[in-house]
C-alpha cells in the first residue's frame, strides 16, 4: 500500500471495520472443514468459462458482480456450504470481480490477484488469450517499473509515483526519451495503470512490434485533495472540492513531479516530447491540464473522461484555433455504454465549435478497464510520431 496520506487510510479502516468483521463471520468455518474440502476460485476452463466458489454456509444469497458483465452471476449453494457458479465463455482479458454475500461486498479469499483500489478493492481473473493481445506477457524485451516516494510541499503529504522505462533504457546513455504522464481514475491509486491496466506489458509489446516509440511513462497519484477520495466525502459530487483537487494536482505536476522526473531520467524536454492522458477522472485532468497549457504539453488523450465543472467555456476559457498549431494530437475516446458518453460529447461539441482539431473514438463497452486497456493500446502508437 502506498504512502499518500494516513488520514484517508484511517478513515477507511474505521468506516469499514465493522463490515469486515461481519464478513469474516459470514464465511468463517472450522479450519478442519476447509482442509477436508479444498476449493478453487476462480477456475478458468479451456472454453473460457469461469467458475467462482466461496464457502459461506450461513449466507442466504451470494452473487458475483463481474466487470463487463451487465448482470451479476448468481451462485448456488451446495450441501457442503460452498456457493458456486459458472459464467458463459468470456472474451480473453482481465476481469475485475468481488463477492456479494447477503449485501456485503468482499474479496475472494482464495485469489491473490487483486484489483487495487482505495475504495472498492476486489480481485481479478485472467482469461488468457493469444499473444497478439497487447496485455498478454510475451517473450519480448521488457521495460522496468520503478516505484518512487516523495514529500509534496504543494499538496502537503507523502505520496508515490511509478515510472516505466522502456527496454534498452540506459540511465548513463545519451538517448533522451519522450514522456507520457498517464493518470488513473477516481478511487484508483498510483499503481492502477500497472497493477490493473497492464500499461507496462502493453508498451513492451507495442515497442517490440515497432508500433510505438520507446517512451518513458510516469504514473502519479492523481489527487490534490485527499478528502476528495475519502469514502465519507462523496468528493466527486462536490464541484469546489473536485476543482481544488484538480488545481493542486496540476500545480504539483508542473512544480514538483515534472522537474523531479526530468532530473532523474533521460527525458527529452519540450511540448513535442511530452504527453498527458488518463482514464475517467484522469481523462478529465488530462483535458483540463493539457488544453490549458498547450505550450507545455503537445499530446493529449482522454479515455471516458467526465465533466470538469460541467461548463466547457469555464474549463477551457482560452481554447481556440491557435491550439491546433501547438497540440500535436488531441484524442478522446468513450465506450458506447458508458454513463459518461453524453458529457464527452458535450466537450467534443464545444471544442469543435471553437475550431479545435481532435480525434473522437467511440468504442464498445462501458466504464471499465477492458475499454481503457484497448484505448491505451490504440493511443500509445500515435504518440511522438513525426507529422
N, C-alpha and C positions, 0 to 999 in steps of 0.2 A: 504494500500500500504506500502510496507516495506521501511525501510531507508537503502539505499545502495549506494547512490551517487546522489546528487541533480543535477549534471551536465547532467546525462543521462535523467533524468525526464524532465528538462527544454528543452533539445534538442527535445525530442519527442513532447512536448507541442507546441513549436514554429513551428516545421515541419508540424504538423497536425491541427493546429488551424483553418486555412482557410478551410480545407477539412471538419472539424467537423461543422463549421458554415454552409457550403454549405449543408451538410447532414441534418442539422436541418431544413433548409429552404425547402428542398425537401419534408419532411414528415409532416411539421407543418400544422395543420388545426385548426380552432377555437375550443376552449375547449368545447363549447356547442355541436358541432357535435360529438366530441369524447364521450361525456356523453350520447347523444341520441342513439348512435350506438356503444356500448361497444363491443370490440373484444377480443378474447382469442388467445394467441400464446405463445408457441406451445400447441397443443392439441393432446394427445395420446389416440387413440381409443382402444377398447378391443382386436382388432385383430392386435395390434402393428403398425398400420399405424399412421403417424404423420402429422398433418395439421399445416402449418405455415401461419401466416397472418401478414400483415403490412399495415398501412394506408399511402398511398403515392399517392395522387390524381393527382399530376403533373408529376409523373415519366413515362417514356416511356418503361422501361424494368426492371423487378425485378426477381432475381433468388436467390436460397439458396444453396451455397456450403455446403455439409454435410460430416463430417468425415466418412470414409469407403465407401462412395458412389462415384463412379467414375465420374458421370455426375451431375452437379448442377440441383436441382429441379427448373423448370421454373414455375413461378407463373402467374396467370391470374387476370386481373383487373375487379372488379365488378363496378356496377353503382354508388356505394357509395364511390368509391375511394380506397377501400380495395383490396389489392392483396392477393391471397390465392392459396395454392396448397397442395396436399396430396401425401405422399410417398407410395411406396409399403410396405408391412409388414417388419419391421426391427427386427433383432435378438436382444434380450434383452441386453442392455448395456447403457452406457452414450455416447452420440454423440455430438461432437463439431459442431457448425454451426455459420453462420453470414448471413446477408442480403447483396446482391449486388444490389444496386439501381443505375441504369444508370452508372455503372462502379465504384461506390463508395461503399466500404465495410463498414458496420456499424453493431452494435449490435442490438439485438432485444429489443426494449424499453419496452416490456411487460413481459420480462422473467428475474427474479432476479438471476437465476442460471448462474453464469458467468464462463467462461473458462479463467482463469488468464493467462496473457502472457504480456511480456514487449513490444512486437512489434505488435502482432496480436491478441489482446483481442477479445473475442467473447462470445458466450453463449454455454450452454449445454442443451440437452434434455435427460431425463431419460426414457428409455423404460424398465419398470420393468420386472423382471424375477423371476424364482423360488429361494428359499432360498439357494439352492445348489451353486448358482453363488457366487464366493468369494467376489465380490464387493458389494453385497446386504447386507444392515444392517439387522442383525438377533438378536434374543433375546439371546445373549451370553454375557459373561463378556467383558467389553470394556476397552481398554487402554486409556491413556491420551496423548494428543498432546500439548507440551509446546512450546512457542514461545520466543526466546531469541534474544537480540541485543548486539553487542559489537563493539568496535573500533579495526580495524585491522591495526597494525603497519606495517605489511609486505606489504599489498595492499594499505593502506593509505586512508581508507574510513570507514564509519559506515555501518555495514551490519547485516543481521539477519540469523538465522538458526532455524529449527524446530527439536524437539526431541519427538519421540514416546516412551512411556514407557508402557510395557505390563500389562495386568490385574494382580492384586496382587502384583505389584511392590511396595516395601516399602523402602523409602529413608533412614529409620533408621534400616532396616533389615540387615541380614548378607549375603543374597543371592547376588551373583555377576552375571551379565548378559553379554553374548556376544553382540557385537555391529555391526550393518550394517550401513556403510556410503552410503547413497542412493542419487545418483546425478541426477539432472534434465537435460533436453536438452537445446539446443541453443534457446534463446529468452524466455524461461521459467524463473520464479523467484523461490525463495526458497520454496514457497508454492505449487509448481507444483505437487509433489507426493501425497500431501494430498488433495488439492482442486480439482484436476483433476484426479490424478492417483488412489485415494481411498486406498492408501497404509495402512493407519491405520485400515480401515474396513477389508481389505484383511487379515492383520495379526491377527486381532481379531478373524476372522472366522477360519483361519488355526490353531491358537493356541487352540481354543475351541474344534476343531475336533481332536486334537492331531497330526496334520500333520506337524506342525512347532514348533521348540523350542521357548520358550519365549525369546525374544531378545529386545534390545533397537535399535531404528533406528534413525540415525542423518541425517537430510536433510539440507545441507548448500546451500548458494548461490554459484554457480559454476564458477564465473568469477574472474580471477585475474587481468584482464584489463577491465575497464568499457567501454572504447572505442570499445572493441570487440563486444559489444551488442548494440551499437548505430546504429540507423536506417541509419544514414548517412555514416557509416564507411564501410559497406559491409565486416565486420570483418572476417567472416568465410572464405572468399576467399583470405585473406591476411595471408600467412603461418607464417611469422615472428610474426605478432600480435597474431595469434592464439596460437603459441607455447609459447610466452611470457605470455599469459593469463593462459595457462596450467601450466607453471612452477611456476608462482606466486601463483596460486591456490593450487598447491601441497605443496609449502613451507608454506602457511598459514594453510593448513590442518594439516600437521605434526607439525608445530611450534606453532600454536595458538589454533586451534579448538580441536584437539585430547586431548591436555593437559587440556583444559577447560572442555571438556565433562568428561574426566576421573576423574577430581577433583570434579565435581558437581554431578555425577551419580554413581550408583553402577555398575561399568563396570569392567569386567574381562580383564586383560591385556594379551598381547602376541599375536602373529600372529594367533594362533589356535582359538582365540576368537574375531578376527577382520576380517570383510569382507568389500568389496567395490564393488558397482555395480551402473549402471546407464543406461540411455537411450540416444541414439543419441550422442550429444556432451558429455554427462555424461558417456556413454559407452566407448567412446574414452579416456576420462580422467581416467576411471577405469582401462583400459588396460595399459595406459601409466604410471600411478602411481603404480598400483599393480604389474605388471610384472617387473618393475624396482626396486621394494622393497619387494621381497618375504619374506625377513626376518622380515618384519613388518606387512604384510597382507597375510593371508593364504587362503582367499576365494575371488574369483573374478568373477563378472558377467558383461556381456556387451550385451545390447539389441539394435540392429540396429545401432551399432556404425559406424562412418565414419572413413576415414583415418586420421592419425595424421599429419605426414609430407607427407605421401604417400610412404615413404621408410621404411618398417619394420626393415631393418637392422640398420637404423639410430635411429628408435624409441626405439628398444629393443636390444642395442648393446651387452649386456652380457647374453642374454637369451640362455638357453641350457638345456640339460637333468638334470642338477643339480636342476633346479627349481621343478622337479617332487617330490623331497623329501621335499620341502618347501611348495608348493602350494597344499592345500587340494582339491580345486575344481577350475577349470577354465571353465566357462560355457558361451558360446557365442551363441546368437540367432539372427535371422533376418527373416523378412517376405519375402515370395516369390515374392511379387510385390513391394518390397522396392527398391528405386533407389540406396540404399547403399549395396545391396546384393553382388555386384562384389567386392567392397572394403573389405567387411567382408571375402569373400572367399580368397582374396589375403592375408589377415592377417592370416587366418587359414592355408593356404598352407605354409606360411613362418614358422609359429610356429611348424607345423608338420615336416617340413624339418629339424628343429633344435632338434627334438626328444621330444618336449613338449607334454604332455598328455592334452587333452581337450575334452570337450563335445560340439558338434555342433548341434544346433537345428534350423531347417528351418520350419517356420510356415506359415500358410495362412496369408494374409493381407499385408498392405503396411506400410508406415512410419507414424504411428498413435497410439493414446492412447489405443484403444481396444487391439492392439497387446501387448503393454507394460504392461497393467494390467494382461494379461494372462501370460506374461513372468515372472512377479514377483510372480504370484500365483504358478508357477512351480518351480522357482528358490529358493524361501524362504524355502520350506520344505527340501531342500538339505543342507542347511547351518547348520554348527556346529554339524553335526552328527558324531558319532564315526566311525572310519574306522579300 
